[in-house]
Amino acid sequence: MTKEYRYIGKATPRKDARDIITGRAQYIDDMKLPGMLYGKVLGSPYSHARIKSIDTSRAMAQPGVKAVLTYKNAPDWKLGMPPHKPVLDSTVRFVGDVVALVAADTADIARGALRLIDVEYEPLPAVYDAETAIQPDSPQLYPDLPGNLLPRGTYGIGPKALQEIVIGDVAKGFEEADLIVEGECAYDNIPNPLPPEPPGVIASWDGPDKLTLWTASQSAGANKSNIQNIMGRIDVRVIGTQCGGSYGSKNANQMPVAYATALARATNRPVKLYYTKEEHFDTFSLRLGSRIRASIGIKKDGTVTAVAGEWIIDTGASSEVVPWQVAVGCGEAQLMLRCPNWNIQPRAVCTNRNPSGVVRGFGGQELKSSLIPILSIAMEKIDIDPVEFFKKNFVKPGDGYYWRDGVWVEFRGPDYSKAIEKGAEVFGWKDKWRGWGKPTAACGTKRRGIGVGIHGNADVGEDESEAWVRLDPDGRAVVFANISESGPSQRSSVCKMAAEVLNLPLESVDITPPDTLVNPFEFGLVGSRGTYILGAAVIEAAEDVKRQLFELAAPLLGAGPEDLETEDASVYHKAHPEKRLSWRRVIGKTRTCIGRGRTEHDFSLPNMMTIFAEVEVDIETGKTDLLRVVATTDCGQIIDPLVLQGQLQGSIGSAGIDTALAEETILDNRNGHILNGNMIDYKWRTFVDLPEFQTVILETPFPSHRFHAIGVGEIAPAPGPSAVLMAVYNAIGQRIMSYPLTPDKILKALDKE
Amino acid sequence: MPTDIDWNSSTREPIEKSYITLTVNGEPHRLGIGSQQDEIAPSHTLAYTLRESLGFTGTKIGCDHGACGACTVIMDGEAVQSCSILTIECDGKSILTIEGLEVNGQLHPLQQAFIDHTAFQCGFCTPGIIMSTKALLDANPSPTEDDIKQELAGHFCRCISHYLVIKAVMAAAGRER
């Protein structure tokens, strides 16, 4: 039974709804600054090559061209984590790797100038497979990265950053097992999160050390810290625009930010760098590739006694943030699997394809999609129902885990078995489950199968947020928080929280634009942390300012602050509601009141998402249809049911569930070219192919903040791919240990090639 | 076709026009054709002209290749992808963009339904989706869910607001269950 709130838990119009549905919302390409130039990038046609010579004189001679940058005259900034990729280099490492940058009066002129840059390449041997790349005689991408291995590191995570899972004694664990299975599974189809709006930024310098950046990002703050990591402690102001989808990928916008900033510095003019969709495919970042080879020790009752193996991570030509993805993934493995003995060794490897960046699921989706299929082999051997296995093995009250920072955390959340059970019931799991490798139904050439996957993330409480709430005497409140809007409605959600605390009409609560000059510190919208950490900061600020309001009102109403309440911008005595003063009278018409809030990280309340999937495979054609999805979670308290519904249904797209069936970036492994880098050949689900989609959302109050809520949006897709892989196995009785399950792969498994 | 040619002219000599007229959201615009920065070049798409020359930035460009639907506008009553039409082919045409749906501060029922159902997330594909469904409802005021899905089959919505969009359109058509 949840508390009845004025706004929390109810569907309310998004604050930016009117702007979006009238076309007034300002996305990055809708902006023009006076004197603004347009930047364009020249991509390499080779996956690995040395630039023998590069001549920009013909391009520079074009009227309207203001700057051409190459490795010869570009700033010496390095991108990636640890910093390893020069912003422009004399070596190119993937097809599309940026060779030169042009700024010109118009985008057309800039594009034309690219064709006038004369480059002579010396092609080098390339490597596209991570396991090949670590062999001694493989081509080397960076002189500083022997064996193409990115070093494990701490990079802001703390000295004990979780860079492997080593817990207990795996030898002892395997001895205790009734059964040991070995397996290998690859989730290395490097799907593209593919936001509809291509990446874009505008950079403008005011003097040598003062930069303003407009960015289409989910986290304006992350852009700022990222720039300062790359360029040193310059004075940088970051302003977020309405963002046309990110799903992680535009969190820091490392490459486009560096390119636009370099061009703006070279020209001393504002420069907009806005990718075309082709450039988005060719030069931007993709998901990590993941391959796990592991042994599992299991008892007949489903207790896992040991997990040991290696996790090969393909980062592509560079990695924006792989140590963090490894750290989070290693933590998330423990949330899914209560096992006392682990030895998982991650290896992050560079290859000659697009760089990898942040994508929703953040290491965990990659790890889960590779590990759960191996666990499934063990589950089948002891003949345990996977729903029972997940219920038994997902983290429970009293358990703990090493989280991202390498620190042991005791779990304070609920027993998620209840939610998993409820989801199974709505899905009709018990009626449909026929055992491992057995179809739920067969009719002609069609075979139906069901599968389930699970994921959890303690980053719902990651890092820090600050917020202020200002009360104005005219009865309005303004939330100061550095929140970008890329879809999850976080700006509106915190307004609802403030309106609820202040008992104010929602229309009377506004929020500042995302702008680092105006707002207090905000880590950014990642890891589903908005609802809890950011929400708690806004709630604390609203409660703080309410306390100030009551202290001001108490003497005026002849009462103690504790006797007072507020409603629709007036303060009243709880025992004598007729004793009432407007905020204007309380605050004074020439004053404002400001409350402050700050939340520290708390990794003890991980979220959980279980996805149940039903598929139908045609064993003659190999085509698989996703028929039905049930997404199940417990979020403590729904903030907005329609927003949450959208976030959970979002599990299908943005390199989520459909990475199991259709989504992949196909490389020509002879030359590293992407073969499907456009919106037709890259497969995405259309309106006519929608599966039936149900959500099951429990609301067990969490000890998080006033509204007992945690976020779940970021993890929604993560359990999906392995659920679909399991469903297809059960439909056809043949195990496929890689993604996506395209018809040719299914026919091959069925020996019908 | 770089110019409009009047074949019926009495002189039988083609007459080349150096401008086109385009009505956008009820307002006529006379646009010069040429290669100067404020003129319409033969290579300019309708999407480009609407956004860059006329300032109707509510129309979004996603792929610029007719494969995502973001740039959909209504031309003489039909939903079209404005990235795949050259402006110089639009002489005399009447265009409705997302900015033209709101009349005197009054939202179109479709727009209101999208607000009421939170039928968007990032909102980038929303103007295109609304314009397609507007054209659908104009032609078929009582569509089935399947009609809506077929109409929107070419629209790329990566956040997956599809389910809420269908509900919103059904509601706008007065067919909410």
Interface residues (C-beta under 8 A of the other chain):
Chain A: A11 P13 R14 D16 A17 R18 I20 I21 T22 G23 R24 A25 Q26 Y27 D29 D30 D105 T106 P193 L194 P195 P196 E197 P198 Q242 C243 G244 G245 S246 Y247 T276 K277 E485 S486 G487 P488 S489 D640 L642 V643 Q645 G646 Q647 Q649 G650 S651 I652 G653 S654 N678 M679 I680 W684 R685 T686 F687 V688 L690 F693
Chain B: Q37 R51 F56 T57 G58 T59 K60 I61 G62 C63 D64 H65 A67 C68 A70 T97 I98 E99 L101 E102 L107 Q111 F114 I115 D116 H117 T118 F120 Q121 C122 G123 F124 C125 T126 P127 I130 I148 K149 Q150 L152 A153 G154 H155 F156 C157 R158 C159 I160 S161 H162 Y163 L164 V165 I166
